[in-house]
Protein backbone atom coordinates (compact mmCIF):
# COMPACT_ATOMS: atom_id res chain seq x y z
CA UNK A 1 0.00 0.00 0.00
CA UNK A 2 1.43 3.35 -0.90
CA UNK A 3 1.53 6.39 1.35
CA UNK A 4 -1.45 8.02 -0.38
CA UNK A 5 -3.74 5.06 0.40
CA UNK A 6 -2.46 4.93 4.00
CA UNK A 7 -3.18 8.62 4.43
CA UNK A 8 -6.69 8.17 3.02
CA UNK A 9 -7.44 5.42 5.56
CA UNK A 10 -6.13 7.52 8.45
CA UNK A 11 -8.22 10.49 7.32
CA UNK A 12 -11.30 8.26 7.04
CA UNK A 13 -10.81 7.03 10.62
CA UNK A 14 -10.45 10.60 11.88
CA UNK A 15 -13.63 11.62 10.09
CA UNK A 16 -15.49 8.70 11.67
CA UNK A 17 -14.41 9.89 15.12
CA UNK A 18 -15.54 13.43 14.34
CA UNK A 19 -18.89 12.15 13.07
CA UNK A 20 -19.70 9.97 16.10
CA UNK A 21 -18.20 12.07 18.90
CA UNK A 22 -15.82 10.98 21.64
CA UNK A 23 -14.84 7.34 21.70
CA UNK A 24 -15.47 5.74 25.07
CA UNK A 25 -12.51 3.94 26.54
CA UNK A 26 -14.38 1.97 29.14
CA UNK A 27 -16.29 5.08 30.19
CA UNK A 28 -20.00 5.31 29.50
CA UNK A 29 -22.05 8.41 30.07
CA UNK A 30 -25.60 7.61 31.08
CA UNK A 31 -27.96 8.05 28.15
CA UNK A 32 -25.32 8.71 25.52
CA UNK A 33 -23.79 6.72 22.67
CA UNK A 34 -20.20 5.51 22.85
CA UNK A 35 -18.47 4.46 19.63
CA UNK A 36 -15.98 1.61 19.84
CA UNK A 37 -13.78 0.43 16.98
CA UNK A 38 -12.18 -2.96 17.74
CA UNK A 39 -9.74 -2.49 14.86
CA UNK A 40 -8.78 1.04 13.81
CA UNK A 41 -5.99 0.23 11.34
CA UNK A 42 -6.02 -1.73 8.09
CA UNK A 43 -2.99 -2.79 6.04
CA UNK A 44 -3.79 -3.97 2.54
CA UNK A 45 -1.60 -6.00 0.27
CA UNK A 46 0.43 -3.95 -2.23
CA UNK A 47 -1.70 -2.83 -5.20
CA UNK A 48 -1.11 -0.93 -8.40
CA UNK A 49 -1.52 2.83 -8.16
CA UNK A 50 -5.10 3.84 -8.90
CA UNK A 51 -6.62 0.57 -7.66
CA UNK A 52 -9.62 0.97 -5.35
CA UNK A 53 -9.26 -0.62 -1.91
CA UNK A 54 -12.42 -1.51 -0.01
CA UNK A 55 -12.45 -2.37 3.69
CA UNK A 56 -15.27 -2.42 6.24
CA UNK A 57 -14.49 -0.92 9.64
CA UNK A 58 -16.75 -2.30 12.36
CA UNK A 59 -18.15 0.32 14.73
CA UNK A 60 -19.90 -0.85 17.89
CA UNK A 61 -22.12 1.24 20.16
CA UNK A 62 -21.07 0.56 23.75
CA UNK A 63 -23.30 3.35 25.09
CA UNK A 64 -26.88 3.40 26.24
CA UNK A 65 -28.36 5.65 23.53
CA UNK A 66 -28.58 5.08 19.77
CA UNK A 67 -25.39 5.87 17.87
CA UNK A 68 -26.04 7.96 14.77
CA UNK A 69 -23.36 8.12 12.10
CA UNK A 70 -24.55 10.80 9.74
CA UNK A 71 -21.65 11.23 7.34
CA UNK A 72 -18.43 9.38 6.51
CA UNK A 73 -16.07 9.92 3.61
CA UNK A 74 -12.43 9.36 2.72
CA UNK A 75 -10.30 11.98 1.04
C-alpha positions in Angstrom: 0.0 0.0 0.0 1.4 3.4 -0.9 1.5 6.4 1.3 -1.4 8.0 -0.4 -3.7 5.1 0.4 -2.5 4.9 4.0 -3.2 8.6 4.4 -6.7 8.2 3.0 -7.4 5.4 5.6 -6.1 7.5 8.4 -8.2 10.5 7.3 -11.3 8.3 7.0 -10.8 7.0 10.6 -10.4 10.6 11.9 -13.6 11.6 10.1 -15.5 8.7 11.7 -14.4 9.9 15.1 -15.5 13.4 14.3 -18.9 12.2 13.1 -19.7 10.0 16.1 -18.2 12.1 18.9 -15.8 11.0 21.6 -14.8 7.3 21.7 -15.5 5.7 25.1 -12.5 3.9 26.5 -14.4 2.0 29.1 -16.3 5.1 30.2 -20.0 5.3 29.5 -22.0 8.4 30.1 -25.6 7.6 31.1 -28.0 8.0 28.2 -25.3 8.7 25.5 -23.8 6.7 22.7 -20.2 5.5 22.9 -18.5 4.5 19.6 -16.0 1.6 19.8 -13.8 0.4 17.0 -12.2 -3.0 17.7 -9.7 -2.5 14.9 -8.8 1.0 13.8 -6.0 0.2 11.3 -6.0 -1.7 8.1 -3.0 -2.8 6.0 -3.8 -4.0 2.5 -1.6 -6.0 0.3 0.4 -3.9 -2.2 -1.7 -2.8 -5.2 -1.1 -0.9 -8.4 -1.5 2.8 -8.2 -5.1 3.8 -8.9 -6.6 0.6 -7.7 -9.6 1.0 -5.3 -9.3 -0.6 -1.9 -12.4 -1.5 0.0 -12.5 -2.4 3.7 -15.3 -2.4 6.2 -14.5 -0.9 9.6 -16.8 -2.3 12.4 -18.2 0.3 14.7 -19.9 -0.9 17.9 -22.1 1.2 20.2 -21.1 0.6 23.8 -23.3 3.3 25.1 -26.9 3.4 26.2 -28.4 5.7 23.5 -28.6 5.1 19.8 -25.4 5.9 17.9 -26.0 8.0 14.8 -23.4 8.1 12.1 -24.6 10.8 9.7 -21.6 11.2 7.3 -18.4 9.4 6.5 -16.1 9.9 3.6 -12.4 9.4 2.7 -10.3 12.0 1.0 
